């Protein structure tokens, strides 16, 4: 049984270093996950991998079935989840290609299925979300980055926006005033759903571009793709280095 799961975001639909054993499609009470769960071995550890946007990257951020994804992982015995996410850099030092391990998140999304506690049969349930990421796993990722010689920020506030469009410069100005350092579209409700299922969840964010108004000119998909190639290469090294630490 694999207790560790990796959720791949934009730029990480497969793991080259993963020795694949089998793929499994899991049915959930919340519909189908983004795709089959891939079982494999990474750095000597059994892990499972799930591509958040589908293996062909066909599912937009606001259309991801986050509940089915997290439920499927919990159902097969996963206890710890490493979520990979492509983000825009707001803070000046979070330049394209750099990595960050966020410690806080602000949710700007709407109309997403964001809880498992809907029927009210057991009363109203409130999870403690003061610290939205599992600190133990977050520190292990930070340690793995250091051991791999990768420069990464060990603190950042993630702004989760609705998408699928990118933000305006004025919206990014507001996010910065709110204290956000990076902006992405998939951080919520994924983190909260993981907490509801009592999964240890942490994010490795790859800065794919300067957020709107923080770089020169318009944001191009070519730029994002170029930066993700180098960024995801670093992610692969971190994932290999973190497995012995978990």
Residue pairs with C-beta under 8 A, 6 or more apart in sequence:
1 46
1 76
1 77
2 39
2 46
2 47
2 48
2 76
2 77
2 78
3 46
3 77
3 78
3 79
3 80
4 45
4 46
4 47
4 48
4 78
4 79
4 80
4 81
4 82
4 243
4 246
5 37
5 47
5 48
5 49
5 50
5 73
5 78
5 80
5 81
5 82
6 15
6 42
6 47
6 48
6 49
6 50
6 81
6 82
6 83
6 84
6 239
7 49
7 50
7 51
7 52
7 69
7 81
7 82
7 83
7 84
7 190
8 14
8 15
8 49
8 50
8 51
8 52
8 84
9 52
9 53
9 83
9 84
9 85
9 86
9 186
10 53
10 57
10 85
10 86
10 208
10 224
10 228
11 86
11 206
11 208
11 225
11 228
11 229
11 231
11 232
12 51
12 84
12 232
12 235
13 51
13 53
13 54
13 55
13 56
13 57
14 49
14 51
14 55
15 40
15 42
15 49
15 236
15 239
16 236
17 42
17 43
17 236
17 239
17 240
18 38
18 40
18 41
18 42
18 47
18 49
19 40
19 41
19 42
20 38
20 39
20 40
21 39
21 40
21 41
22 38
22 39
23 36
23 37
23 38
23 39
24 36
24 37
24 39
24 76
25 32
25 33
25 35
25 36
25 37
26 33
26 36
26 37
26 72
26 75
26 76
28 67
28 68
28 71
28 72
28 75
29 71
30 65
30 67
30 68
30 71
30 113
31 65
31 67
31 68
32 65
32 68
33 50
33 65
33 68
33 69
33 72
34 50
34 51
34 52
34 53
34 54
34 59
34 64
34 65
34 68
34 69
35 50
35 51
35 54
35 55
36 55
37 48
37 49
37 50
37 72
37 73
37 76
38 48
38 49
38 50
39 46
39 47
39 48
40 46
40 47
40 48
40 49
41 47
42 239
42 240
42 243
43 239
43 240
43 241
43 243
43 244
44 243
44 244
45 243
45 244
45 246
47 243
48 73
48 76
48 78
50 69
50 72
50 73
51 57
52 59
52 64
52 69
52 83
52 186
52 190
53 59
53 60
53 61
53 64
60 163
60 164
61 162
61 163
61 164
61 185
61 186
62 109
62 111
62 112
62 162
62 163
62 164
62 185
64 186
65 113
66 112
66 113
66 114
66 189
66 190
66 193
67 113
67 116
67 193
69 190
70 81
70 190
70 193
70 194
70 197
70 199
71 116
71 197
73 81
73 199
74 197
74 199
78 199
79 199
79 200
80 134
80 137
80 199
80 200
80 201
80 246
81 194
81 199
81 200
81 201
81 202
82 137
82 141
82 202
82 203
82 204
82 239
82 242
83 186
83 190
83 191
83 201
83 202
83 203
83 204
84 203
84 204
84 205
84 206
84 232
84 235
85 158
85 184
85 186
85 187
85 203
85 204
85 205
85 206
86 184
86 205
86 206
86 208
86 224
86 228
86 231
87 100
87 158
87 182
87 183
87 184
87 205
87 206
87 207
87 208
88 166
88 167
88 172
88 182
88 183
88 184
88 207
88 208
88 209
88 210
88 211
88 212
88 214
88 219
89 95
89 96
89 98
89 181
89 182
89 207
89 209
89 210
89 211
89 214
90 159
90 172
90 175
90 176
90 180
90 181
90 182
90 183
90 211
90 214
91 153
91 156
91 181
91 182
93 153
94 100
94 153
94 156
94 181
94 182
94 207
95 207
95 210
96 207
96 208
96 209
96 210
96 223
96 227
96 231
97 206
97 207
97 227
97 230
97 231
98 151
98 152
98 153
98 207
98 231
99 145
99 150
99 151
99 152
99 153
99 204
99 205
99 206
99 207
99 231
99 234
99 235
99 238
100 152
100 153
100 155
100 156
100 181
100 182
100 205
100 207
101 138
101 141
101 142
101 145
101 152
101 153
101 154
101 155
101 156
101 202
101 203
101 204
101 205
102 133
102 155
102 156
102 157
102 158
102 181
102 182
102 187
102 203
102 205
103 131
103 133
103 135
103 138
103 154
103 155
103 156
103 157
104 131
104 132
104 156
104 157
104 158
105 132
105 133
105 157
105 158
105 159
105 160
105 187
105 188
105 191
106 157
106 158
106 159
106 160
106 175
106 178
106 179
106 180
107 160
107 187
107 188
107 189
107 192
108 159
108 160
108 161
108 162
108 175
109 160
109 161
109 162
109 185
109 188
109 189
110 162
112 188
112 189
113 189
114 188
114 189
114 192
114 193
115 189
115 192
115 193
115 196
116 193
116 196
116 197
117 124
117 125
117 196
125 196
127 192
127 195
127 196
128 195
129 192
129 195
132 191
132 192
132 195
133 191
133 201
133 202
133 203
134 200
134 201
134 202
136 200
137 200
137 201
137 202
137 246
138 202
140 242
140 245
140 246
141 202
141 204
141 238
141 242
142 152
142 154
143 242
143 245
144 238
144 239
144 241
144 242
144 245
145 151
145 152
145 238
145 241
147 241
148 234
148 237
148 238
148 240
148 241
150 234
150 237
150 238
153 181
155 181
156 181
156 182
156 205
157 179
157 180
157 181
157 182
158 180
158 181
158 182
158 183
158 184
158 187
158 203
158 205
159 175
159 178
159 180
159 182
159 183
159 184
160 184
160 185
160 186
160 187
160 188
161 167
161 171
161 175
161 183
161 184
161 185
162 185
163 185
164 185
166 212
166 219
167 175
167 183
167 211
167 212
168 212
168 213
169 212
169 213
170 213
171 212
172 183
172 211
172 212
172 213
172 214
173 213
175 183
175 211
182 205
182 207
182 211
183 211
184 205
187 203
190 201
191 201
191 203
194 201
195 201
204 235
204 238
206 227
206 228
206 231
206 232
206 234
206 235
207 227
207 231
208 224
208 227
208 228
208 231
209 215
209 219
209 223
209 224
209 227
210 219
212 219
